[in-house]
Amino acid sequence: MKRNRYILIVFLIVTLFNNSCSGDAFVGDIDLHFCGKCAGTGKWTVDSFDFTPCHTTKAECLDWAKRNGYYDKDCILCN
């Protein structure tokens, strides 16, 4: 019984891996952003790994970024 369980787990892992790795072209299109606490809110935040606040508009976000030392960072929309 344990052997069947292990075979099933390995089968599911292999199936998931094969379905998620469709080729290098897909990996090249990935654009990662870190929204932190703003994720899924539809608000703007500075594109950094710091926990920056959420903003209603992009202009407000860019203004906050300039005032707080994030000159080289852009603001992203967190959907």
C-alpha positions as CSV (number, residue, x, y, z in Angstrom):
1,M,0.0,0.0,0.0
2,K,2.8,2.4,0.8
3,R,4.5,1.6,-2.5
4,N,1.4,2.6,-4.4
5,R,1.2,5.9,-2.5
6,Y,4.8,6.7,-3.3
7,I,4.3,5.9,-7.0
8,L,1.2,8.1,-7.1
9,I,3.1,11.0,-5.4
10,V,6.1,10.7,-7.8
11,F,3.6,10.5,-10.8
12,L,1.9,13.7,-9.7
13,I,5.2,15.5,-9.2
14,V,6.5,14.5,-12.6
15,T,3.2,15.4,-14.3
16,L,3.2,18.8,-12.6
17,F,6.9,19.4,-13.6
18,N,6.3,18.4,-17.2
19,N,3.2,20.7,-17.5
20,S,5.0,23.7,-16.0
21,C,8.2,23.5,-18.1
22,S,7.0,24.0,-21.6
23,G,10.2,25.5,-22.9
24,D,12.7,28.3,-22.8
25,A,10.6,30.7,-24.7
26,F,8.1,30.8,-21.9
27,V,10.8,31.5,-19.3
28,G,12.1,34.4,-21.3
29,D,8.7,36.1,-21.1
30,I,8.4,36.1,-17.3
31,D,8.6,39.6,-15.8
32,L,8.8,39.3,-12.0
33,H,7.6,42.1,-9.7
34,F,7.3,42.2,-6.0
35,C,4.1,43.8,-4.7
36,G,4.3,42.7,-1.1
37,K,1.3,43.8,0.9
38,C,-0.1,45.6,-2.2
39,A,-0.6,42.4,-4.2
40,G,-4.1,42.0,-5.6
41,T,-5.2,45.5,-4.4
42,G,-5.0,47.2,-7.8
43,K,-2.8,49.9,-6.3
44,W,0.7,51.1,-7.2
45,T,3.9,50.4,-5.3
46,V,7.7,50.9,-5.9
47,D,9.3,47.9,-7.7
48,S,11.6,46.8,-4.9
49,F,11.9,44.1,-2.3
50,D,11.4,46.6,0.5
51,F,7.9,46.9,2.0
52,T,7.0,50.2,0.4
53,P,3.4,51.6,0.9
54,C,0.6,51.2,-1.6
55,H,-0.5,54.3,-3.6
56,T,-3.7,55.1,-5.5
57,T,-2.0,56.6,-8.6
58,K,1.3,56.2,-10.4
59,A,2.1,59.9,-10.0
60,E,1.6,59.6,-6.2
61,C,3.9,56.5,-6.2
62,L,6.6,58.2,-8.2
63,D,6.5,61.3,-6.0
64,W,6.9,59.1,-2.9
65,A,9.7,57.2,-4.5
66,K,11.7,60.4,-5.3
67,R,11.2,61.7,-1.8
68,N,12.3,58.5,-0.2
69,G,15.5,57.7,-2.2
70,Y,14.1,55.3,-4.8
71,Y,15.3,57.4,-7.7
72,D,16.2,54.4,-10.0
73,K,13.0,52.4,-9.3
74,D,9.8,52.4,-11.2
75,C,6.3,52.0,-9.9
76,I,4.2,48.9,-10.7
77,L,0.5,48.2,-10.7
78,C,-0.3,45.3,-8.4
79,N,-3.3,43.4,-9.7
